[in-house]
Amino acid sequence: MISGGKSMKNFIRFISEDSKSLVVPVLMIILGIVFIINPGAILSTVVKIVGVILILSGVITIISKYDNITPNVVMIAALFAILGIVFLVFAGSIMSIFIRLFGLIILINSGLKLWEAAKLQKKTGGAGWKIFMCIDGVTAVFGIVLLFNPMSIARLIGIFMVLIGVTNVINAFLVFCNGYVVYGNDIVMKK
């Protein structure tokens, strides 16, 4: 067990000697906090980025086929551009529709799985069906939450990002205290 004073000295040494292993976890923590505080802005930004990509795809399609332009190419490029503009103008609505659609798909899928679990219970006389019922029941609740509160997905992602970021900082510190450093995906002995 590391005492309080020694632990703080080790942590300061860790930050000065192996700070590169903190970059991704700290970014995950910051981004996770942003997801928790303002989930709508994050999801809306993602939809707007998709809109810009669609518009650029339309422009690139026209430019790349400039020498051999056909009505089909113009139609496809225009469709990309129109979809991109719709994504930019109606980002909040598009985001909400996609998340709710995802929630509906999850709900339908888990409903079918619950039905299969009930059939499994009848066939096997009880072996293993309770686990499937529990998992698919939780999945159905998740689908319902997405249907009625689409912003919850961003908050949930944010919470997981913060937890993973904090866990990665703690792991990197513990690895450092044991005389190793994180180098890419490998843990190697310090020189």
C-alpha positions as CSV (number, residue, x, y, z in Angstrom):
1,M,0.0,0.0,0.0
2,I,1.3,3.4,-0.9
3,S,1.1,6.1,1.8
4,G,-0.6,9.5,1.0
5,G,2.6,11.6,0.7
6,K,4.5,8.9,-1.4
7,S,1.4,8.4,-3.5
8,M,1.2,12.1,-4.4
9,K,5.0,12.2,-5.2
10,N,4.5,9.1,-7.5
11,F,1.5,10.8,-9.2
12,I,3.5,14.0,-9.8
13,R,6.4,11.9,-11.1
14,F,4.0,9.9,-13.3
15,I,2.6,13.1,-14.8
16,S,6.0,14.5,-15.6
17,E,7.5,11.2,-16.9
18,D,4.6,9.5,-18.6
19,S,2.1,12.2,-19.4
20,K,1.6,10.9,-23.0
21,S,-0.4,8.0,-21.5
22,L,-2.9,10.5,-20.1
23,V,-3.8,12.3,-23.4
24,V,-6.5,9.9,-24.6
25,P,-8.0,9.2,-21.1
26,V,-8.2,13.0,-20.3
27,L,-9.7,13.7,-23.7
28,M,-12.3,11.0,-23.0
29,I,-13.1,12.5,-19.6
30,I,-13.5,16.0,-21.1
31,L,-15.6,14.8,-24.0
32,G,-17.7,12.6,-21.7
33,I,-18.4,15.6,-19.5
34,V,-19.5,17.6,-22.6
35,F,-21.8,14.7,-23.6
36,I,-23.3,14.7,-20.1
37,I,-23.7,18.5,-19.8
38,N,-25.0,19.2,-23.3
39,P,-26.0,16.1,-25.2
40,G,-28.1,17.9,-27.7
41,A,-25.3,20.0,-29.0
42,I,-23.0,17.0,-29.5
43,L,-25.6,14.9,-31.4
44,S,-26.7,18.0,-33.4
45,T,-23.0,18.6,-34.3
46,V,-22.7,15.0,-35.6
47,V,-25.8,15.4,-37.8
48,K,-24.4,18.7,-39.1
49,I,-21.1,17.1,-39.9
50,V,-22.9,14.4,-41.8
51,G,-24.8,17.2,-43.7
52,V,-21.5,18.9,-44.7
53,I,-20.1,15.5,-45.8
54,L,-23.2,14.9,-48.0
55,I,-22.9,18.4,-49.6
56,L,-19.2,17.8,-50.2
57,S,-20.0,14.4,-51.7
58,G,-22.4,16.1,-54.1
59,V,-19.8,18.7,-55.1
60,I,-17.1,16.1,-55.5
61,T,-19.4,13.9,-57.6
62,I,-19.9,16.8,-60.0
63,I,-16.2,17.7,-60.1
64,S,-15.0,14.1,-60.6
65,K,-17.4,13.5,-63.4
66,Y,-17.0,16.9,-65.0
67,D,-15.7,15.6,-68.3
68,N,-18.3,12.9,-68.6
69,I,-21.3,14.4,-66.8
70,T,-24.7,12.7,-67.3
71,P,-28.2,13.4,-66.0
72,N,-27.8,10.6,-63.5
73,V,-24.6,12.1,-62.1
74,V,-26.3,15.5,-61.8
75,M,-29.3,13.8,-60.1
76,I,-27.1,11.9,-57.6
77,A,-25.1,15.0,-56.8
78,A,-28.2,17.1,-56.3
79,L,-29.7,14.4,-54.1
80,F,-26.5,14.4,-51.9
81,A,-26.6,18.2,-51.7
82,I,-30.3,18.4,-50.9
83,L,-29.9,15.8,-48.2
84,G,-26.9,17.6,-46.8
85,I,-28.9,20.9,-46.6
86,V,-31.8,19.1,-44.9
87,F,-29.4,17.6,-42.4
88,L,-27.9,21.1,-41.7
89,V,-31.2,23.0,-41.5
90,F,-33.1,20.3,-39.5
91,A,-30.3,18.8,-37.5
92,G,-32.3,18.5,-34.3
93,S,-35.2,16.8,-35.9
94,I,-33.1,14.5,-38.0
95,M,-31.1,13.5,-34.9
96,S,-34.3,12.9,-32.9
97,I,-35.8,10.8,-35.8
98,F,-32.7,8.6,-36.1
99,I,-32.4,8.0,-32.4
100,R,-36.1,7.2,-32.0
101,L,-35.9,4.9,-35.1
102,F,-33.0,3.2,-33.4
103,G,-35.0,2.8,-30.2
104,L,-37.9,1.4,-32.1
105,I,-35.7,-1.2,-33.8
106,I,-34.2,-2.2,-30.5
107,L,-37.6,-2.5,-28.9
108,I,-39.0,-4.7,-31.7
109,N,-35.8,-6.8,-31.7
110,S,-36.0,-7.3,-27.9
111,G,-39.7,-8.1,-28.1
112,L,-39.0,-10.8,-30.6
113,K,-36.2,-12.1,-28.4
114,L,-38.5,-12.1,-25.4
115,W,-41.0,-14.2,-27.4
116,E,-38.1,-16.6,-28.4
117,A,-37.1,-16.8,-24.7
118,A,-40.7,-17.8,-23.8
119,K,-40.7,-20.5,-26.5
120,L,-37.3,-21.7,-25.2
121,Q,-38.8,-22.0,-21.7
122,K,-41.6,-24.2,-23.0
123,K,-39.3,-26.4,-25.0
124,T,-36.5,-26.9,-22.5
125,G,-38.6,-26.8,-19.3
126,G,-36.7,-23.8,-17.9
127,A,-33.0,-24.2,-18.8
128,G,-31.4,-20.8,-19.5
129,W,-34.5,-18.9,-20.5
130,K,-34.4,-16.6,-17.4
131,I,-31.1,-15.1,-18.5
132,F,-32.4,-14.3,-22.0
133,M,-35.6,-12.8,-20.4
134,C,-33.6,-10.5,-18.2
135,I,-31.2,-9.4,-20.9
136,D,-33.9,-8.8,-23.4
137,G,-36.1,-7.1,-20.8
138,V,-33.3,-4.6,-20.1
139,T,-32.8,-4.1,-23.8
140,A,-36.5,-3.4,-24.3
141,V,-36.4,-0.8,-21.5
142,F,-33.4,0.8,-23.3
143,G,-35.4,0.9,-26.5
144,I,-38.3,2.5,-24.7
145,V,-36.0,5.1,-23.2
146,L,-34.6,6.0,-26.6
147,L,-38.1,6.3,-28.0
148,F,-39.2,8.8,-25.3
149,N,-35.9,10.5,-24.3
150,P,-33.5,10.4,-27.2
151,M,-30.9,12.6,-25.4
152,S,-30.4,9.9,-22.8
153,I,-28.1,8.0,-25.3
154,A,-25.6,10.9,-25.4
155,R,-25.6,11.2,-21.6
156,L,-25.1,7.4,-21.3
157,I,-22.2,7.6,-23.7
158,G,-20.8,10.5,-21.7
159,I,-21.0,8.6,-18.5
160,F,-19.2,5.6,-20.0
161,M,-16.6,7.8,-21.5
162,V,-15.9,9.5,-18.1
163,L,-15.8,6.1,-16.4
164,I,-13.4,4.6,-19.0
165,G,-11.2,7.7,-19.0
166,V,-10.9,7.6,-15.2
167,T,-10.2,3.9,-15.2
168,N,-7.5,4.3,-17.9
169,V,-5.8,7.1,-15.8
170,I,-5.8,4.9,-12.7
171,N,-4.5,1.9,-14.7
172,A,-1.7,3.9,-16.3
173,F,-0.8,5.3,-12.9
174,L,-0.7,1.8,-11.3
175,V,1.3,0.5,-14.2
176,F,3.8,3.4,-13.7
177,C,4.0,2.7,-10.0
178,N,5.0,-0.9,-10.7
179,G,8.0,0.3,-12.8
180,Y,6.4,0.1,-16.2
181,V,5.1,2.6,-18.8
182,V,2.4,2.3,-21.4
183,Y,4.0,2.5,-24.9
184,G,1.3,2.4,-27.5
185,N,-0.6,-0.7,-26.8
186,D,2.2,-2.4,-24.9
187,I,3.3,-2.1,-21.3
188,V,7.1,-2.1,-21.2
189,M,9.7,-1.8,-18.4
190,K,11.0,1.8,-17.8
191,K,14.6,2.5,-18.9
